Amino acid sequence: MPFLETIGEASAEGDVAVMYARDIERMGYLPNYSRLFSLHPEAYDAWRGLIGAIARPMEERRYELATVGAASRLRSTYCSLAHGKILADKFFGPEQVRDIVVSPDTSALDEVGTLVFGLAAKVADDATTVNENDIEQLRAAGLSDREIFDVVLAAAARSFFSKVLDATGTLADSVYNDLDPDLREVLIVGRPVEGG
């Protein structure tokens, strides 16, 4: 549970009840981040709108790589686990995702994937270190300026969400304890997992 007192599922009314029902339908359970945003459902709706606008035009694999690149650099266990699981389930296996996080330059990623992961990590770590060469490399690999901008947006938006979760002590959901143990170990980059 976060450091802040949130609204329990049984006590939820109005916008909070709608938010809880929507997230339970989408996830199959009530995520801890939803409970946190019971304190400000309007901000949560704005976040969902923003991240949807960023993710929709992106290839899903690219969005997830950018998100994990940023989340791992931000030391966000919650976001690293959530999006690392998507990468493992949809695009790679657990072992490949582990390799990507540990050493993206020597992993099974193609050139574009490696560059996307690296740019997102730089944006999250210290955006002032991004230079024109980083952008030129992505252009040379075939990305348009719009696609490069989408990677920057994904990484910057992840900074907001990850910092909100970590600043409030919101732990990753206990369902992530069921991930492949080797993958889970490298994705726990900050706070622990609930019940872990």
C-alpha positions as CSV (number, residue, x, y, z in Angstrom):
1,M,0.0,0.0,0.0
2,P,1.2,3.5,-0.7
3,F,2.2,6.0,2.1
4,L,-1.0,7.9,1.4
5,E,-4.4,6.7,2.5
6,T,-6.5,5.8,-0.6
7,I,-10.1,4.9,-1.2
8,G,-10.9,1.2,-0.7
9,E,-12.6,-0.7,-3.5
10,A,-15.7,-1.2,-1.3
11,S,-15.9,2.5,-0.5
12,A,-15.4,3.8,-4.1
13,E,-18.2,6.0,-5.4
14,G,-18.6,8.2,-8.5
15,D,-15.5,8.8,-10.6
16,V,-13.4,6.6,-8.4
17,A,-15.9,3.7,-8.8
18,V,-15.9,4.1,-12.5
19,M,-12.1,4.2,-12.6
20,Y,-11.8,1.1,-10.5
21,A,-14.4,-0.8,-12.6
22,R,-12.6,0.2,-15.9
23,D,-9.2,-0.9,-14.6
24,I,-10.5,-4.2,-13.2
25,E,-12.0,-4.9,-16.5
26,R,-8.8,-4.1,-18.4
27,M,-6.4,-5.8,-16.0
28,G,-8.4,-8.5,-14.3
29,Y,-7.7,-7.0,-10.9
30,L,-7.4,-3.6,-9.2
31,P,-3.8,-2.4,-9.7
32,N,-2.1,-0.5,-6.9
33,Y,-1.6,2.5,-9.1
34,S,-5.4,2.8,-9.6
35,R,-5.8,2.8,-5.8
36,L,-3.3,5.6,-5.6
37,F,-5.1,7.7,-8.2
38,S,-8.3,7.4,-6.3
39,L,-7.0,10.5,-4.6
40,H,-7.2,12.4,-7.9
41,P,-9.2,10.6,-10.6
42,E,-9.1,13.6,-12.9
43,A,-5.3,13.5,-13.0
44,Y,-5.5,9.8,-13.8
45,D,-7.9,10.4,-16.7
46,A,-5.5,13.0,-18.0
47,W,-2.6,10.6,-17.7
48,R,-4.6,7.8,-19.5
49,G,-5.4,10.3,-22.3
50,L,-1.8,11.5,-22.6
51,I,-0.2,8.0,-22.6
52,G,-2.9,6.8,-25.1
53,A,-2.1,9.7,-27.5
54,I,1.6,8.8,-27.2
55,A,1.3,5.1,-27.6
56,R,-1.4,4.8,-30.3
57,P,0.7,5.9,-33.3
58,M,3.8,3.9,-32.2
59,E,4.5,0.3,-33.0
60,E,3.7,-1.5,-29.8
61,R,7.1,-3.2,-29.6
62,R,8.8,0.2,-29.9
63,Y,6.6,1.8,-27.3
64,E,7.3,-1.0,-24.8
65,L,11.1,-0.9,-25.5
66,A,11.1,2.8,-24.9
67,T,9.1,2.4,-21.7
68,V,11.3,-0.3,-20.3
69,G,14.4,1.7,-21.3
70,A,13.1,4.7,-19.4
71,A,11.6,2.8,-16.4
72,S,14.8,0.8,-15.8
73,R,16.9,3.9,-15.8
74,L,14.4,5.6,-13.5
75,R,14.7,2.6,-11.1
76,S,10.9,2.1,-11.4
77,T,10.2,-1.5,-10.4
78,Y,6.5,-1.1,-11.0
79,C,6.8,0.2,-14.6
80,S,9.8,-2.1,-15.4
81,L,7.9,-5.2,-14.4
82,A,4.6,-4.2,-16.1
83,H,6.2,-3.3,-19.4
84,G,8.9,-5.9,-19.2
85,K,6.1,-8.5,-18.9
86,I,4.5,-7.2,-22.0
87,L,7.8,-7.4,-23.9
88,A,8.3,-11.0,-22.7
89,D,4.7,-12.1,-23.4
90,K,4.3,-10.5,-26.8
91,F,7.7,-9.9,-28.5
92,F,10.5,-11.8,-26.8
93,G,10.9,-14.5,-24.3
94,P,11.8,-13.8,-20.6
95,E,15.5,-14.6,-21.2
96,Q,15.7,-12.1,-24.1
97,V,14.0,-9.4,-22.2
98,R,16.4,-10.0,-19.3
99,D,19.3,-9.7,-21.8
100,I,17.9,-6.5,-23.2
101,V,17.7,-4.8,-19.8
102,V,21.1,-6.0,-18.6
103,S,23.0,-5.3,-21.9
104,P,20.9,-3.8,-24.7
105,D,23.9,-3.4,-27.0
106,T,24.7,-7.1,-26.9
107,S,21.1,-8.4,-26.8
108,A,19.0,-9.8,-29.6
109,L,17.6,-6.3,-30.4
110,D,18.0,-5.0,-33.9
111,E,19.7,-1.7,-34.5
112,V,16.5,0.3,-34.2
113,G,15.5,-1.4,-31.0
114,T,18.9,-0.8,-29.4
115,L,18.8,2.9,-30.4
116,V,15.3,3.3,-29.1
117,F,16.1,1.7,-25.8
118,G,19.2,3.8,-25.5
119,L,17.5,7.1,-26.3
120,A,14.7,6.4,-23.9
121,A,17.2,5.6,-21.1
122,K,19.1,8.8,-21.8
123,V,15.9,10.9,-21.7
124,A,15.0,9.4,-18.4
125,D,18.4,9.6,-16.9
126,D,19.5,13.1,-18.0
127,A,17.8,14.6,-21.0
128,T,20.6,17.1,-21.4
129,T,22.9,14.3,-22.5
130,V,20.8,13.7,-25.6
131,N,22.7,15.1,-28.6
132,E,22.3,15.5,-32.3
133,N,24.2,12.3,-32.9
134,D,21.6,10.3,-31.0
135,I,18.9,11.7,-33.3
136,E,21.0,11.2,-36.4
137,Q,21.6,7.6,-35.6
138,L,17.9,7.0,-35.4
139,R,17.3,8.8,-38.6
140,A,20.0,6.8,-40.3
141,A,18.3,3.6,-39.0
142,G,15.1,4.7,-40.8
143,L,13.0,6.5,-38.2
144,S,11.2,9.7,-39.1
145,D,11.5,12.8,-36.9
146,R,7.9,12.1,-35.7
147,E,8.8,8.5,-34.7
148,I,11.9,9.8,-32.8
149,F,9.8,12.4,-31.1
150,D,7.3,9.6,-30.0
151,V,10.2,7.8,-28.3
152,V,11.1,11.0,-26.4
153,L,7.5,11.5,-25.4
154,A,7.1,7.9,-24.2
155,A,10.3,8.2,-22.1
156,A,9.4,11.6,-20.7
157,A,5.8,10.5,-19.8
158,R,7.2,7.5,-18.1
159,S,9.2,9.8,-15.9
160,F,6.0,11.4,-14.6
161,F,4.2,8.1,-13.9
162,S,7.2,6.3,-12.4
163,K,8.1,9.2,-10.1
164,V,4.5,9.5,-8.9
165,L,4.4,5.8,-7.9
166,D,7.8,5.8,-6.3
167,A,7.3,9.1,-4.4
168,T,4.2,7.7,-2.8
169,G,5.6,4.2,-2.0
170,T,3.2,2.5,-4.4
171,L,4.5,-1.0,-4.8
172,A,4.2,-3.2,-7.9
173,D,1.2,-5.6,-7.8
174,S,1.8,-9.0,-6.3
175,V,0.9,-10.6,-9.6
176,Y,4.4,-9.8,-10.8
177,N,5.8,-12.3,-8.3
178,D,4.7,-14.9,-10.8
179,L,7.1,-13.7,-13.5
180,D,10.1,-15.8,-14.5
181,P,12.4,-15.4,-11.5
182,D,15.5,-14.4,-13.6
183,L,13.5,-11.8,-15.4
184,R,11.8,-10.5,-12.3
185,E,15.2,-10.1,-10.6
186,V,16.5,-7.7,-13.3
187,L,13.3,-5.8,-13.4
188,I,13.2,-5.1,-9.7
189,V,15.3,-2.0,-10.0
190,G,14.0,0.1,-7.1
191,R,11.2,-0.6,-4.6
192,P,10.2,-4.2,-3.9
193,V,7.1,-6.0,-5.2
194,E,4.1,-6.2,-3.0
195,G,4.2,-9.4,-1.0
196,G,7.7,-10.3,-2.4
